[in-house]
Amino acid sequence: MPVDAAFVNVEGPWEHRYVSANGARFHVAELGDGPLVLLLHGFPQFWYTWRHQMVALAEAGFRVAAMDLRGYGGSDKPPRGYDTYMSTLDAASVIRALGEKQAVVVGQGLGGWISWSMPTFRRDVTRAVASLSMPHPRIMRHATWTDRKQRRASSWIVGLQRPFVPEREMAESHEYVGELMRAWSSPFGEFPTDTDVERYGDAMMIPFVAHSAAEHYRWLGRSSVRPDGPLFMRRVRHAIRVPVLQLQGTDDGCVLPASTRGSGAFVPGDYRHVNVEGAGHFLTEEAPEQVNAALLSWLRSLD
């Protein structure tokens, strides 16, 4: 049974806003005052995955905005526009719509992929970037093509290339989301609980979300055999001239730790890599205290 988009307006200390940016309307949960930190979630989640970080960063003197990506949660779900070029423009436009010239962009999973791309495509609004559970796009592509274990761990993306079937599976039950979340998180932790699976499973049942979420990954698949994919990879090979923080769980079942090495080669300046012991793919919820500490230490070091 479909879930209303208002489902994502979870009560808390934050304020829910809808901002017009880049020709669409985006749902944003906002908290705090100070320099802006924009938070980008991954699959199969929505802004709520950042709730622990929002409170910690706001208390430390930052303005935090966690947005639902295009096609997710309470944001618009147009029929097209799910390539990384558009995702970076969405993020840049939301930053400006919030009245800021620049922001630190922090992403997890898919959001991390977008964060890595921001200094190349939207340098003017990007003060610094942090990526959780996602290496530099060229490192991720290389690992997926050359490492048998990573290729197996990424096989779910191949499954999303099928028309209609993934959408139907996500819209009919929580099983699809639950299986991924359990496979990607640490086998030694408590996440995800049944409540977590229900919450994110319900979010995928919001009308059109399952299709839109799949479209982000369908672009990644299709573009590899079209001109726009190789062009994207050529553009992101250039040096990143803003500070970068990379966090990686040692038990990540989606982006294997061995696949994340080498991203620092693209960052000649301030680059930090932090391993989060005993955590899987969903760092913001599996290891919130460690993530909060790492983010705050890094954010306070920025000029």
ABEGO torsion letter per residue (X at the ends): XBBBAAAABBBEABBBBBBBBGGBBBBBBBBEBEBBBBBBBBOBBBAAAAAAAAAAAAAAGBBBBBBBBBGBEABBBBABGABAAAAAAAAAAAAAAAGBABBBBBBBEAAAAAAAAAAAABAAABABBBBBGBBBAAAAAAAAAABAAAAAAAAAAAAAABBGAAAAAAAABAAAAAAAAAAABBAABAOBBAAAAAAAAAAAABBGAAAAAAAAAAAAAAAAABAAAAAAAAAAABBBABBBBBBBBAABAABBAAAABGAAAABABBBBBBBBBGBBABAAAABAAAAAAAAAAAAAABX
